[in-house]
Amino acid sequence: MSKHRAITMNKILLIIQREYLTRVRKKSFWIASIVVPFLIAGVYAIPLYFILNSNDTKTVEIVDESGMFKNRIKSDKDIVYQFINQPFAQAKKGLLKSDADILVNIPKDIISDPNGVKMVGKKSIGMGTQMDIQGAIQSELRNIKLEKANIDLKVLEDNKVSVNAETYTLQEDGKEQSSNSIGAMILAGVFGMILYISALLYGSQVMNGVIEEKSNRIIEVMISSVRPFQLMMGKIIGVGLVGITQFLLWGILTFTASTATTKLMSGKIEEKVQTMQKTGKSQEEITKFKKDFKEKNPLSGISQTVENISLAKLIFCFLMFYIGGYMIYSSLFAAIGSAVENASEAQQFMFPVTIPIILSFVLGQVIIQEPDSQLAFWASMFPLTSPIDMMVRLPFGVPNWQIALSLTLLILGFLGTTWLAGKVYRVGILMYGKKPSWKEISKWVFYKG
């Protein structure tokens, strides 16, 4: 009996080796493995680079017909305001020859008709710039109205309060642990997207491989040497190992590229701070710049979330839920591939299988908002949705017993779908010349032999 098992294992290992090496030797595999991490680093670095090197200051000329706004609207690092004493029509004619980018007209009846403000630009005025100019006028118009009502602006300003709460999670031992909801949300979105794409990508690779071998009649030769179930498992595990290899490469290269980018950005920040100090910027302005940059840096929140949860726990859970989810869906895709003879026939059978994948991704968007809700709990327990939805919940903190229960149910779900897929696979793999229906496929499950 042990000799028979050894022979069976050797056959499965040979199939795994064939499936794995066939795919990792392709140029497309290595191109995707190398390019994607640098694209991710670029998506992170490019916006921050422009934040650090942004010198796109707009010059705005204002024709104030009301005479109430001069010396009130102050310039900032993004917009320089200049008040001019000439009619709006004349200023508009000279705009193209002037150094100004935008011309603004504040009408005489601005108090009674605040919607009468006009803006004219040499180029299309961006929404951000428009909102900044409108906000500056609106703020001063409010102050003018308050002054006319004899309300002390100083008292009003002194009573303005900005609340910026620090968030903590209470641990079982009573200690507080710092948390970052924005970082957790970003990390949850990344996990959900990766598992969503991998379930569709690698599962469909298994299906297409089965269809190709069946249509080329290669499968008939292979079945003469191995049992259908061994062939199916070898193919599933082989493609799954390709996915794990690619994730490991992505992880290593993304970490390397992100670390290098972070160091480069740290140097740029120091240069920016030194420049601000040399140009006479106050310590308050420098502190505000550092704070704004940190808030716009997605890695700061993510790194804090990873520290709170433990990197080892994240990696372990990611691998377990990736493997479990992949095995469930790839076995179902393999069964579909065995039942049809070409990709077009597979479409009618793919839809019911892809519904839970799409549903779990949609539920993930809701779970990000309410990670401890009843919906989040049950979605992270049901085997067809738990691979994505548990990983979406994980960055927010999930009790270990829930993770263990979810993994147990996932394993049971995998065993059930693999048994079901194996029953369909052994019959469908040798079926030719007939388009199967759902009714006929359901009969295959109960065939003996």
Summary of the structure (lengths in Angstrom):
residues: 449
radius of gyration: 31.1
end to end distance: 19.8
largest distance: 100.5
contacts: 1307
relative contact order: 0.10
helix: 70%
strand: 6%
